[in-house]
Amino acid sequence: MTEYRFRVVINHQVKSEHEMLDLADRLAAAGCDDGHLGGHAEGVEVVFDREAESRDEAMQSAVKQIEECGLIVKRIELDREVLAA
């Protein structure tokens, strides 16, 4: 398997550190323990380093797990270096 790096932007605002920690726990329980939460101008982003057979499989599984938490995915972002490769 190969490890893929990508960001998932979630349409969700957090107002406190406690809310961010709660969100991190919810996502980890859903299987997103290979992602790191951060703030984003449009909500929250999760930066993943996910192992999978393909980039599509990695991204689809991340979106599915996030949506299982009742969250709405706005988009997936890739680094410029990934697109150039």
N, C-alpha and C positions, 0 to 999 in steps of 0.2 A: 504494500500500500504506500501511497504517497501522501505527504502532508501538504495541505493547501491553506493559504492565508487569505482571508477576506473579512469584510466588515458587513454587518447587518444593522441597518438603521431601523429602530423601532419607534413607532408613534406613541411614545409614552413619556410623560414628564415626571421627574422626581423632585420633591421639594426639600428633602432632608437626607442626611447621611443614613439615617435609619431606613428610609424608604429604598435607598440604593442597595443597602445590605439585604433587605427583604427581597428585593427583585433578584439580586445575585443568588440568594438561596433558592428561590423558586425556579430560576433557570437551571441551576446546578441539579436540582432534583429532577428536572425534565430531561437531563442528559447533556446540558450545555456546560459541563465543567471544564471544557477545553476552550472556553471563551473568556474574555476579559471585558468587563463593563466600563464604559466611559461616557462622559457627557458629549452631546452633539447638539448643534444649533437647532436641529429639528426634533430633538427628543433624546434618546439614548442610543448608543451604538455598542454592539458586541463584536470584538475583534476575535476571530477564530483562527486557530492553528489546528485544523481538523484532518485526521487521516481518513482516506477513503480511496476507493478504486478510481474515481474520477472527480474532477472539480465540480461537475454538476451534481454528483451524488453527495458530495460534502455540503454543498450549498442547500440542496433540497432537504437533507436531513436536519440541518440547522434551522431552516425556516419552519419545518414541521414541528420540531421541539419547541420553538419559540411560540408558535401559534397554539400549541397545546396548553400554554400558560395563559391563554386568553389575550395575548398581545397581538398587535397589528404590525406586520412588517411593511415598512415603506419601500425599502429597496436594499439591494446588495451592492457594495462597492468593492472594486479591486484596485490594488496599487498599480501605478503606471508601469512599474517594472514587470508585473505579472502579465499585463497586456502586451508588452513588447516581446516577451519570451516566446 
